[in-house]
Amino acid sequence: MTHKLKDSGGSFVTGLIAGGMSLYLLDPDKCGHRRRILARDKSIRGVHVASRFIDKAVRDIQNRIRGLFAEAWARLREREIPDDVLVRRVCARIGRVVSHPGVIAVKARHGVVELSGPILEDEVAPLLKTVRSVRGVREVDDHLETHKTPDIPDLQGGIKREARPELFQERWAPATRTVIGLSGIGLLSLASRRPSLRLPLGVTGGALLIRALTNMPLSEAFGVAETPNVVTLRKTVSINAPVEELYQLFANPENFPRIFEHVEDVRHSRDNLYHWKVVGPAGVSVSWEAALTDAVPNELVAWSSVPGAPVRTAGWVRFEPNENGVTTIHIQFSYNPPAGVIGQVIASLFGADPKHVLDDDMVRLKSLFEAGKTRVHGHRVTKEEVEREIKPHDGQSRAAGQA
């Protein structure tokens, strides 16, 4: 009886989801037609992306196999490597383990490598270990000048480097993603056949699969990372309008609701802070505060959300005037959506795709300045109406106040 109840419950949920998706896509109104077109476009793009990834993964795996065979064959032959080749190999490797590789001198003679120059004390052991592992090195002659602290100019600055296995890096190569993704699928399949281990195997398999599909740390994939650049959108558009008019528009975000469909309200609260309210997935409004971080008249407008904002976002708009009176706008917009990339994918399935939203908004902006009118939120908006609301903005003084 319990088994039948579980089966009927699962069938009910499956039927409910299928019915909801059918109603969403087969809506006889115009929205249904647009949703079907978007779904078709996403399917086509998904096939192309998958095809390109498979091609990259296959080539990556082939190159790795060739490299392993070449390395093994070279070690079996065990020929002496020319001194200049050995020096280049060592120099290529030491840059991964020391913070100032440029001040370390490398010499080689018949397989004996001589190292000299200043180095931080805690980097000596990793350096010697790395050099000894280079194929062709028989002995390492240590003439390094060790320093406990960066007390000389040659050791100041620089970046502390750590050799990390690929599995602990933020981004993975196609071959690694393929192996980990297949492992995740295998664990999920095993979890369905092992009821006693279903939870640990399912969680582990799902985590591996999501990590491989998104190619980013799980904290970013699920939206718990502090970084705002989990999702980055870029757009370039040329508009037949003076750069001064376009700059004043973007430097006054209060006018965005009159132009951009997804923006409900923007209010200037104080100093360089603005309170944003936009339409999120499923029509739910999302609010946060963002600061104008930089504003160079007729050149640049940049912003970033304040710490603790529910939506972490940052971006900039660059203006490039041309001789024929056309202005090219370069936009970059990064944000960390609620629920991360996973929530972003789910929302995009229901038409809440920020890329399409940005494209549509740029079409409206171009229409407003070139045709003198556009439609936003179902209402007709003219260029004259927007220009009456725009107040001159002194970007340099505000940016100075920020600093």
C-alpha positions in Angstrom: 0.0 0.0 0.0 2.8 2.4 0.9 4.5 1.7 -2.4 1.4 2.4 -4.3 0.9 5.7 -2.4 4.4 6.7 -3.3 3.9 5.9 -6.9 0.6 7.8 -7.1 2.1 10.8 -5.3 5.1 10.9 -7.7 2.8 10.5 -10.7 0.6 13.4 -9.4 3.6 15.7 -9.0 4.9 14.7 -12.4 1.5 15.4 -13.9 1.2 18.7 -12.1 4.6 19.9 -13.5 3.8 18.7 -17.0 0.4 20.4 -16.9 1.9 23.6 -15.7 4.6 23.6 -18.4 2.0 22.8 -21.0 -0.3 25.7 -19.8 2.7 28.0 -19.8 3.8 27.2 -23.3 0.5 26.6 -25.0 -1.2 29.8 -23.7 -3.4 30.9 -26.6 -2.5 34.5 -25.9 0.5 36.2 -27.6 2.7 35.4 -24.6 2.4 31.7 -25.3 3.6 32.2 -28.9 6.6 34.2 -27.6 7.4 31.6 -24.9 7.4 28.8 -27.5 9.8 30.8 -29.7 12.1 31.4 -26.7 11.9 27.7 -25.7 12.8 26.8 -29.3 15.7 29.2 -29.4 17.0 28.0 -26.0 16.8 24.4 -27.2 18.8 25.2 -30.4 21.4 27.1 -28.5 21.6 24.3 -26.0 22.3 21.8 -28.7 25.0 24.0 -30.2 26.7 24.6 -26.8 26.6 20.9 -26.0 28.1 20.1 -29.4 31.0 22.6 -29.0 31.7 21.4 -25.4 31.8 17.7 -26.6 34.3 18.7 -29.3 36.5 20.5 -26.8 36.3 17.6 -24.3 37.3 15.0 -26.9 40.2 17.1 -28.1 41.3 17.8 -24.5 41.2 14.1 -23.6 43.1 13.1 -26.7 45.8 15.7 -26.0 46.2 14.5 -22.4 46.6 10.9 -23.6 49.2 11.9 -26.1 51.0 13.9 -23.5 51.1 10.9 -21.1 52.4 8.6 -23.7 55.0 11.2 -24.8 56.2 11.7 -21.3 56.4 8.0 -20.6 58.3 7.4 -23.8 60.7 10.2 -23.1 61.5 8.9 -19.7 62.1 5.4 -21.1 64.6 6.8 -23.6 66.4 8.8 -20.9 68.5 10.9 -23.2 70.4 13.9 -22.0 68.5 17.1 -22.6 70.4 20.1 -24.1 71.3 22.7 -21.4 69.3 25.6 -23.0 66.1 23.4 -23.3 66.5 22.3 -19.6 66.8 26.0 -18.5 63.6 26.9 -20.4 61.8 24.0 -18.8 62.9 24.9 -15.3 62.0 28.6 -15.8 58.5 27.6 -17.0 57.9 25.6 -13.8 59.3 27.9 -11.1 56.9 30.7 -12.0 54.1 28.5 -10.5 55.7 28.2 -7.0 57.5 31.4 -6.2 56.2 35.0 -6.0 59.3 36.6 -7.8 60.5 34.2 -10.4 62.2 37.0 -12.4 65.0 37.4 -9.9 66.0 33.8 -9.8 68.9 32.9 -12.1 68.9 29.4 -13.7 71.9 27.7 -15.2 72.2 24.1 -16.4 75.2 21.9 -17.3 74.8 18.2 -18.2 71.7 17.8 -16.1 72.9 19.8 -13.1 70.8 22.9 -12.5 72.2 25.8 -10.6 69.8 28.2 -8.9 70.8 31.6 -7.5 69.2 34.9 -6.5 67.1 36.2 -3.6 64.0 34.2 -2.5 61.7 34.1 0.5 62.5 31.5 3.0 59.2 29.7 2.9 59.4 29.3 -0.9 62.8 27.5 -1.0 61.4 23.9 -0.3 58.6 24.1 -2.9 61.0 25.5 -5.5 63.7 22.8 -5.0 61.0 20.1 -5.1 59.6 21.5 -8.3 62.9 21.8 -10.0 63.9 18.2 -9.1 60.7 17.0 -10.7 61.5 18.5 -14.1 62.4 15.8 -16.6 66.2 15.9 -17.4 67.3 17.4 -14.0 69.8 15.1 -12.3 70.9 17.4 -9.6 70.1 20.8 -8.1 72.9 23.1 -7.0 71.4 25.5 -4.5 73.0 29.0 -4.4 69.8 30.8 -3.3 69.9 33.9 -1.1 67.1 33.3 1.4 65.2 36.1 3.2 62.6 35.6 6.0 60.8 38.8 5.0 60.7 40.9 1.8 63.3 43.3 3.1 64.9 44.1 -0.3 63.2 45.7 -3.4 63.5 42.5 -5.5 61.2 40.6 -3.1 58.6 43.3 -2.6 55.2 43.1 -4.2 54.5 40.1 -6.3 51.8 37.5 -6.0 52.0 34.5 -3.7 51.6 31.4 -5.9 50.4 28.0 -4.9 50.4 24.9 -7.1 46.9 23.5 -6.7 45.5 20.3 -8.3 43.0 21.0 -11.0 40.1 19.7 -8.8 40.8 22.5 -6.3 40.8 25.2 -8.9 37.8 27.4 -9.7 37.6 26.6 -13.3 38.1 23.1 -14.8 39.2 21.9 -18.3 36.6 20.2 -20.5 38.1 16.7 -19.9 37.9 17.2 -16.1 34.3 18.4 -16.3 33.4 15.4 -18.4 34.9 12.9 -16.1 33.4 14.5 -13.0 30.0 15.0 -14.6 29.9 11.3 -15.7 30.9 10.3 -12.1 28.0 12.4 -10.8 25.6 10.7 -13.1 26.9 7.3 -12.1 26.4 8.1 -8.4 22.9 9.3 -9.1 22.1 6.1 -11.0 23.6 4.1 -8.1 21.5 6.0 -5.6 18.3 5.0 -7.3 19.2 1.3 -6.9 20.5 1.6 -3.3 17.8 2.8 -1.0 20.0 2.6 2.1 22.6 4.9 0.5 20.2 7.1 -1.5 20.8 10.3 0.4 24.6 10.4 0.6 25.0 9.1 -3.0 22.3 11.4 -4.3 23.7 14.5 -2.7 27.3 13.7 -3.7 26.3 12.8 -7.3 24.1 15.9 -7.7 26.9 18.1 -6.3 29.5 16.7 -8.8 27.1 17.0 -11.7 26.2 20.6 -10.9 29.9 21.5 -10.3 30.7 20.0 -13.8 27.8 21.6 -15.6 28.3 25.1 -14.2 32.2 25.0 -14.1 32.2 27.1 -10.9 32.5 26.5 -7.2 29.2 25.2 -5.6 29.0 28.4 -3.4 28.7 30.4 -6.6 26.4 27.9 -8.3 23.9 28.1 -5.4 24.2 31.9 -4.8 25.9 31.8 -1.4 29.2 33.4 -2.6 29.9 37.1 -1.8 31.2 37.8 -5.3 28.8 39.7 -7.6 30.2 38.4 -10.9 28.6 34.9 -10.9 26.6 35.9 -14.0 28.1 38.5 -16.4 26.3 40.0 -19.3 27.9 42.2 -22.0 26.2 44.2 -24.7 27.4 46.7 -27.3 25.0 48.9 -29.2 25.4 52.0 -31.5 22.8 54.7 -31.2 22.4 57.7 -33.5 22.4 60.3 -30.6 24.9 62.7 -29.0 27.1 61.2 -26.3 26.0 63.9 -23.9 22.3 62.9 -24.0 23.1 59.2 -23.5 25.5 59.9 -20.6 23.0 62.1 -18.8 20.4 59.3 -19.1 22.6 56.6 -17.5 23.9 59.0 -14.9 20.3 59.6 -13.7 19.0 56.1 -13.0 15.7 57.6 -11.8 14.6 57.6 -15.4 15.2 53.9 -16.0 11.6 52.8 -15.2 10.5 55.0 -18.1 12.8 53.1 -20.5 13.6 49.7 -19.2 10.7 47.2 -18.9 12.1 45.2 -16.0 12.8 48.2 -13.8 9.8 49.3 -11.6 11.3 52.1 -9.6 14.7 53.8 -8.9 14.9 56.5 -6.2 17.9 58.6 -5.2 18.1 58.1 -1.5 21.2 60.0 -0.4 24.6 61.0 -1.7 25.5 58.5 -4.4 23.0 55.8 -3.2 20.0 54.6 -5.2 17.2 52.3 -4.2 16.3 49.9 -7.0 13.2 47.8 -7.5 13.0 45.4 -10.4 10.8 42.6 -11.6 12.4 39.3 -10.9 11.4 35.7 -11.9 7.7 34.8 -11.9 6.9 38.6 -11.6 8.2 38.9 -8.0 9.7 42.3 -7.2 13.3 42.5 -5.9 14.8 45.5 -4.2 18.3 46.6 -3.2 20.5 49.6 -2.8 23.4 50.4 -5.2 26.0 53.1 -5.2 27.3 55.1 -8.1 31.0 54.2 -7.8 32.4 56.2 -10.7 31.1 58.8 -13.2 33.3 60.5 -15.8 31.2 62.9 -17.9 30.5 61.5 -21.4 32.9 58.5 -20.8 31.9 56.2 -18.0 29.2 55.4 -15.4 29.8 52.5 -12.9 27.8 51.2 -10.0 27.9 48.5 -7.4 25.4 47.2 -4.8 26.1 48.0 -1.2 27.3 45.3 1.2 24.5 43.1 2.5 22.2 43.8 -0.4 19.9 40.8 -1.3 21.2 41.0 -4.9 24.9 41.5 -5.3 25.5 43.4 -8.5 28.1 45.6 -10.2 28.6 47.0 -13.7 29.6 49.9 -15.9 28.6 51.7 -19.1 31.3 53.2 -21.4 30.4 55.8 -24.1 32.4 56.0 -27.3 31.4 58.9 -29.6 32.0 58.6 -33.3 32.6 61.3 -35.9 29.2 60.8 -37.6 27.3 61.6 -34.5 26.7 58.0 -33.5 27.5 56.9 -30.0 28.6 53.3 -29.2 27.6 52.1 -25.8 29.5 49.2 -24.1 27.6 47.7 -21.2 28.9 45.1 -18.7 26.5 43.9 -16.0 27.5 41.3 -13.3 25.3 39.9 -10.6 24.8 37.1 -8.2 21.2 36.0 -8.6 19.2 34.5 -5.7 19.8 30.7 -5.7 22.9 31.3 -7.9 23.2 29.9 -11.4 20.8 27.1 -10.5 18.0 29.6 -9.8 19.1 31.5 -12.9 18.6 28.5 -15.1 15.2 27.7 -13.6 14.1 31.3 -14.0 15.3 31.4 -17.7 13.1 28.4 -18.4 10.1 30.6 -17.6 11.2 33.4 -19.8 13.0 35.4 -17.1 16.2 35.5 -19.1 18.4 38.6 -18.3 20.1 38.4 -21.7 16.8 38.7 -23.6 15.7 41.5 -21.2 18.9 43.4 -21.8 18.6 43.0 -25.6 14.9 44.2 -25.5 15.9 47.2 -23.3 18.6 48.2 -25.7 16.1 48.0 -28.6 13.8 50.3 -26.7 16.6 52.7 -25.9 17.6 52.9 -29.6 14.0 53.4 -30.6 13.6 56.2 -28.1 16.6 58.2 -29.3 16.4 57.5 -33.0 12.6 57.3 -33.5 11.7 59.6 -30.6 9.4 57.2 -29.0 9.0 53.7 -27.5 6.6 51.6 -25.4 7.4 50.6 -21.8 5.0 48.8 -19.4 2.3 49.0 -22.1 2.5 52.8 -22.3 3.9 55.1 -25.0 6.9 57.1 -23.9 8.5 59.9 -26.0 12.0 61.3 -25.9 10.7 64.8 -24.9 9.0 63.3 -21.8 12.2 61.6 -20.7 14.4 64.7 -21.4 12.1 66.9 -19.3 12.8 64.6 -16.3 16.6 64.4 -16.7 18.7 66.7 -14.5 22.3 67.6 -15.4 24.6 65.3 -13.5 28.1 66.3 -12.4 29.9 62.9 -12.5 33.3 64.2 -11.5 32.1 65.9 -8.3 30.1 62.8 -7.2 33.0 60.5 -7.9 35.2 62.8 -5.9 32.8 62.7 -3.1 32.8 59.0 -3.2 36.6 58.9 -2.9 
